[in-house]
Amino acid sequence: MKIPFRFLSVTASVLALATLTACVAPAPVYQTTRYPYQAPPQPYAAVQAPYVEHGRVANIEVLRSETAGSGTSGGGAVAGGLIGGVVGNQFGRGGGRAAATALGLVGGALLGNSIEAQNNGPRAYESYRVSVQTENGAYRVFDVASPGDLRIGDRVRIDNGQISRW
């Protein structure tokens, strides 16, 4: 049974395009703290009785950090050029096909390089520092990914290192 060449090349083009678009997802961000803040578990022998404090949110600061980008390696341009050339080769006849292939090569290379630059570029992250003044006058500070519905002046409960509205 003979498989038509056009069907095979269209299938290869779709597969290559799907492979390239799978690379578009941004890198995952790993947060070290979350709201409500949960203290790390203690060893079994060191378990203490729960300690509860109450207080008010004194301040909420935004902490910004940025990761440096790694630039482009050229791999995105090569992959994009290959895929663009295969897709461009599907159109036209004779000289038109050659022009479409060349246009697909150039366009795919530019698009692939742009996607790689976007994925490898610098990223900015925000976290929050929540300062709580306890009823006994002490200050406690919690670094959280999101303050949720906490606002300055809200009463909070600190239960075993976990902060929540009260």
N, C-alpha and C positions, 0 to 999 in steps of 0.2 A: 504494500500500500504506500503510495507516494504522498507525502505531506507537501502542500504548496509552499514555496519559498516565502511568499509574502506573509502567510499565516505564521510561519516560524519566526520571521523577523519581527512581526508585530508582537508576538508573545514574548520574545526576548526583550523588546523595548519596554513593554509593560512591566516585566520582571525587574529590569534594570532601574526603571523609574521608581518602582515600589521600594527597591533596596536603597536608593538615594534618599527618598523621603523619610525612610526610617531613621536616617542620621540627623534629622532636623530637630528632634526632641532635645530640650535643654538638659543640662546635667542636673541631677537631683541635688537638692539642698538638704543637708543634714543639720537639724537643729539640736542643740545640746540641752535646751530647757524648753518647757512648755507651760502654758497657763492652764489650769492652776499648777503652781510649782510643786513638784514632788521631789522630796529629798531622796538621795540614793538609799537603797536598802542597807540596813545595818547587819553585821554578822549575827547569827542566832544567839550567841552568848552575850552580845552587847545590847540586846533589846532592852529599852528603857520604858518606863511608864509614859503614856502620851502626855505631851505638854501643850497646853492651849494658851494662846495670848490673844488679846483683842487690841485693836488700834484703828487709826485713820490713815488713809492714803495721803501722804504729805506732798509727794511729787511723782510725776511720771516723765521720764526723759526718753527721747528717741536716740538710740545708738546706731550709727551708720558705719558699715564696713564695706570694703570693696576688694574683690579679688582681681589680680592682674590677669590680663588676657595673654594667651600664648601665640596669637597671630595665626597666619595661614601657613600650611606646609606645601600646598600645591595639589594635594590629593583630591580636594573638592573640585578643582578646576579640571583635572584629568578625568575624574569620574563623570562630571557634568558634560565635558566635551564628548566623551564616548557615547553617553546616552543621547545627547543632542544630535550627534552624527547619525546614530542608528535611526532615531525618529525622523530626522530630516531626509534620510535616504528613502523613506516611504512615500515621498511626494514627488510628483513631476515625472518627466521622461527626458532622457538625453541630457542636454545642457541644463535644463531646469532642475533635474534631479541632482546634478553636481552642485548647482547653486544652493538648493535647499539643504543638501548635506553640509556644505561649507557654513551656511547660516546657522544650522543646528549645532555644528561644532563650536562656533564662536559664542552663540547664545548660551549653550549648555555650559561652556567653560566659565563664562561670566557669572551665570546663575550658581553653579557649583562653588565657585570661589566666594561668592557673596554669602551663601549658606554656611560655608565653613568659617568665614570671618565672624558671622553672627554667633555661631556656636562656641567659638574660641575667644570671643571678646570679653572685656572686663564685665563683671557683674557686681551690682550693688545690693547689699542686704540690710534690712532694718530689724532691730530688736528693741526691746524696751526695758528700762530700769525703773522698777516701782519701789519707791521709798515709803516705808510705813513707820509712823510714830506710834509706839505702843502706849498702853494706858499708864505704864510706869515711867514714861518719858524717854525710853530708849528708842533708837532708830534701827530698823531692820531693812535690808535692801535685797530685792529679788530681781534677777535678770530673767525676763520671759520673752518668748517669741511674739506674743500678742497680749495686750492687757485685757482683752475681751471687753466686758462692759464696765470695767473699773474706771472711776473718775476721781480727781482730786477731791478729798473731803469724804469719800465713801468710808463707811465703817467696814472693817475686815476682820476676819478670824484667821489666826495662824495656828494651825493644828498639826503638830509634829512636822514642821517645816513646809506645810502646804498652805498657800494663801487662797482665801475665798471670801466672797461678800458675806456680810453678816446681817 
